[in-house]
Amino acid sequence: MSANVNTISKLEYFRIPPRWLFVRVETQDGIVGWGEATLEGHTEAVEGALDALAQTFVGWDADRIQDIWQHAYRSKFYRGGPVLMSALSGLDIALWDIKGKKLNVPVWQLLGGKVRDKVKVYGWIGGDTPEDVYQGALARKEQGFTTVKMNGTGKVDWIDSPSTLQGAVKRVEQVRSLGMDVGVDFHGRVHKGMAKQLAKLLEPLQPLFIEEPLLPTQPEEIADLSRLVATPIALGERLYHRNDFRPYLERRAIDIAQPDVSHCGGISELHKLASLTETYDVALAPHCPLGPIALAACIQVDVTAPNFVIQEMSWQIHYNQGADLFTYLVDSSVFAVKDGYVNALEGPGLGIQINEELVREAAKTYAKDTPWRNEVWTGPDGSLREW
């Protein structure tokens, strides 16, 4: 093996609060890259997939990111899906971090350079059952945000009373009264008969977008909905590859693509998805209610993508119990929000510094706890409802 080969010598992962899975890759030259393979609610499954990746790729040349990606995705008979792609995402992000650090440039330089100097961001308000969104939006405005996102509803039956939807309308009105833009996340929990009604009710209020108006198993029905209202349709967090986006793009079903860098195959695939969606005049707004590594990876692509519009940011999101977006950073100022924007990250690699000592300490404690699980909702008759 050539002396200048930057061989992968170690792959580790750390399960840490609030619900994140960090990946640490080290080369024989001592360069450390960080990735994030968080798959909310399925941590143990991803850990198993990471073990398999470590068995395969320790000893490989860390510079051959595309070759590693192709082998991780294509060399096994079964491929794709949330678990395998999340594990691959963690490895891929870490490899880009290593390459940037090795060359002493930000990842965006390796992707062709910037088309913008800062990225527009939004923060979450409310919770899984949205409440007190006015005060939440006011707090976000004081933090420097101009745009927020919230869940549209709590649990809703397949067909429910129309009165169930009135609260969502009032909450959007409250946020819009502050002069803020708002994205409304249907979260795939509203079925077609109710989603049509809610989309029409919200349309006069001009939300920035409605997200996952139906489950991602319904491309035809989502295409129908997109023709029913003028409001931009957004989705993509539960799509894991370019091929998964294809039916939505070919049916002109969406206006905003929301791939998640920790689920879709990392920086390599997110960058490809930016170009693919641009072809269909679809905007890019990466999904990221996750940790700082995922956010940094998104921003590296955001500043290079002509069709990027806005970036999700998990600072003080309702899921962040026990740790928050800035907890494991040496310097959180890199994510400072001003007038609705975060500046491009200028440091080498991902442009952030992870407090490794704190990560290891947190992982030792958190390993004893049950990993995060989403709630399971049922209706008054005991039947399962979408969360």
N, C-alpha and C positions, 0 to 999 in steps of 0.2 A: 504493500500500500504506500502511495506517495506520502512524503513527509508533510506536505501542506494540506492533507485531507483533514477536515474538521470533524472528527469522528464523534458520534453520539456515545457517551460513556454511561449515562444514567438517565432514567425517567422516573420521577416520583410524582405522587399526587397527594393533595391535602384536602380533606373534608373539613370545612370551617364554617362557623356561623356567619351570616344568618342561614344560608342554604347553598353555599357555593362550593365548587370543586376546582381548586387551582392545580395546575400542572407545572412541574419544574423539570426542565431538560438541561442537562449539562454536557459539554463536550470535553474531549481530552485536553483541550487547550485551556480549560477552566472558564469558558464563556457560559453563562447561565441565561436561559430564556424562560419566560413565564407565559403560560397559556391558561385558558379557562375552559373547562369542559362541563360546566354546570348544566344539568338537565333536571329541572325542578321536580322533585318527587320520585326520581329514579336514580338516585346517587349510586347505590350499590351496583346496579347493572352497568353503569358507565365505568365504575372502578374495575369491574371484571374485563371490560373491553380495553381499558388502558393497560391492564396487565398483559393482555395479548399483544398490544402494540409494542410494549416494552420488550417482550420476548422476540419480536420480529425485528425491531429497528435499532436496538442498541448495537453499536458496531457499524452502522451506516454513516455515510457522509452527510452531515447536517446541512450542507449547502445545497443538496439535491432535493429541494423542497417539493418540486413538482413530481419527481420520480417517487419520492416517499408517498406523496398524496395518492398517486395513481395506484401504487401497490397496496396501500391501505384500503383503498376503495374497491379496486377491481380484481385483486389477486385471489380473493375468496369467492366461493360460489354465491353466497348470500351477501348482499350489500345494501347500503342505504338505511333509512329509518332513523328515528331519534337517538337511539342508544349508540350505534356504531358511528354515526355522523358527529355526535357530541364528543365522543372520545377522539375522533380524528381532528375535530376542531381544536381541542386543547393542544394536541401535538403540533398541528399546523401553525397556530398562533405563536407557540413557543419557538418554533424554527424561524419564523420571520423575525422575532425579537432577537434571536441569536445572530442572524445574518446582518441585521441593522447595526447591532453592537460591534460585530466583527469589522464592518466597514465604516463604523462611526457616523452613520447617517440615520435619520428617521425612516421608518418603513415606507412612508409616502414617497420618499425620493426613489425607492426601488420600484414603485408602481407607476412611475412616469412623472412624478412631481405634482405640485398643488395646482388646482384651478380656483381655490379660494383660500383665504387666510384664517377663517374662523367658521365654526359650524353652529347653526341654529339648534337649540335644544329645548326640550320640554320636560316638565316634572309631573309627577302623579299627585292627584288629590283624591280624597275619599278612600274607601277601602273596597273589599270584595262586595260589601253591601253599602253602596255609596251614601255617605251622610255628611252633613255640615260642609258642603263643598264651597260655599261662599267664603267662609273663614279660611279654608285651605287654599283657595285661589288667591285670596288677599295676601296670605303669607308667602305664597310663591312669587307674587308680584314684588313684594318687598325684598325677596332674595335675588331678584334680577330677571326672573322669567317673564316672558310675554305670552307663552302658550302652556297649557296644561292638558292632561288627559285624565279621564275618569271612567269607571265602569258605568254603563248605561242603566243597568237594572240589577236587582238581586235575582233570586230564582224565579223562573217563569215556566208555567206549564206549556205543553205543546200548543194548545190554544187556551188562552186565559182571558179573564175579564179585561176589556179595553182600559178600565180604570188603573190596571197594573202599570200602565205606561206613562201615566200623567206625571209621576214623580220625576221621571227622566227629563221630561220637557221643562219642568220648573227648575231643575238643577242646572240645565244648560242655560236657561234664561238668566239665572243668578250669576253664573260665570261671565256670560257675555255682557252683563251690565257693568262689569269692571273694565270693559274694553279689552278683554283677553280673548285669544283664540282658544278653542277647545276641541280636542279629539274625543270621540265617544266610543268606548270599547264595548261592543255587544258580547265579546268574549266567547262567541260560539254557543252561548247559553240560550239564545232566543231562536225559536224555530220559525220556519218560513211564514206561516200565517200571522205571527206576531211581529216578525222582523219587518215585513212590508209596512205594517201600520206604524211602527216606531220610526222607521226611516222617513216616512211621509210626514209624520208629526214634527220631526226635528228639522226637516229641510228648510222651512222658512227662517229658522234661527241660524242657518249657515255655519254648522260645525265645520272645523277644518277638515275632518274626515270621520267616517264611521268605520270601525275596525272589526274584523271577523263578524260581519253581520249574520253569517251562518257558519256552520262547521266547515272546515276545509275539505270535507268529503263531497261538497256540493258545488262544483264549478259551474254547472249549467244553471242552477237556481241562483247563484250569486250573479251570474251574467244577466239573468232576468231582472234581478234587483237593481243592477247598475243602470239598466235602461229605464227603470221606474223613477229614479230620483237623480237630481243633478249633483248631489253631495258626493265628493270623492270617496271611493271604496278602497279600503286598505286591508291587507292581510299578508301572511307569509311566515309567521313565527313557527307554524307547524308544517312547513314545507322544508325539505332537507337537501334539495339538489335542484339544479337547473331543470331537470326533467319534471320535477314536481310542479314547477311554476308554469310549465309549458301550456297545459290546458287553460289556465286562467288568462294567459297572454293571448293565446290564439282565439279565445272567445271574447276578447276585449272586456273581460269581467272586472278588472281592477285598474285603479288609477295610481295607487301607491303600493310598492312592494316593500314588505317588512321582513326580510330574512334576518335570522338571529345568528350572529357570528359564532356563537357557542353551540349552535345546533346544525348549521348548514355546511360545515366543512371548513370553517375558519376563514382567514383572510383570503386564501387562494380562491375559494368558491365565492365569497362575498364580492370580490373584485370582478369575477366573471359575471355574476348576477347583475352587477351595476351596468355592465355593458349590454347584457342581454335585454334587460328591462328598458334601457334607453332606446333600443331598437323599436320597441312598441310604444314609445312616447309615455312610458310609465315612470313615475318618480320613485326615488329610493329614500326610505326612511327606516334604517335598521332598528329592529326590535332589540331592546337591551334593558330589561328590568333586573339586571344581574350585577356582577362585581366590576371593580375598576379595570381589570385586565381586559374583559370583554368590551368595556366602553372605550378603552384606549385603542383596541384593535379596530373597532368601528370607526373611530375618528380618523385612523390612518387611511381607511378607504374613503370615508366621507369627503376628505379634502381633495381627493383625486377624481371623484365621480361628477361629471357635468350634471347629471339628473338628481343628485342628492338634494333633499329639501329640509329635513329636520331629523334630529337624533334623540331617541329616548334616553333618559338619564335617571338612575335609580336613587339618587340622593333623597333620603328620608321617605322612601316608598314604604307603604304599610307592611310589606313583607320583611323589612330589615329590622328584625328583632335580635339583639345580642351583638350586632355589628352593623356598620353602615358603609356607604360607598367609600369614604375616606379612611376607614379604620386601619387598613393594612398598607397605606401609602406612607412613604417617607416624607413626601411633599405634596399635599393636597391642592396647593395653589394652581397646579397645572389644569385643574378642572374648574377654576373660578368662573362663575356665570356673571356676565355683564351685558345688560341690554338684550337679554335673550340669547346670547352667544357664548361659546367657549372657544378660545383660541386654538389654532393648530398646535399639536404637540411637537416641540422642536428637539427634544433629546434623542439620542440614538436608540434604535430599536423601536419599541412601543412608546418610548418617551415618558415612561413612569418608572419609579423605583419602588419595589415591593419590600416591606419590612419582613425579611425572611424569618428572623427570630420570633416575631410576633405570630406569624403564620404557623410556624412549627409548634409554638406553645398552645395556640388556639386549637390546632388539630389534635393534640394529645388529649385535651379535655373533651372536645366535641365528638371524638371517635367513640366515646362511651355513651353518647346520646343517640336517640332515634333520629335519623335524618328527617328533614322537613317533608311533610306530606300536605297536599292540598286537602281542603275540606271535602266531605262527601255530603251532598245536599239531597234531601228527599222532600216531596210534597206532603200535604196533609193526609193523602191517602197511602203514604208509605212508599210510593214509587220514586225511582231515581230521577233527579233533575240534573241538568248540565251545570257544572260549576264554571 
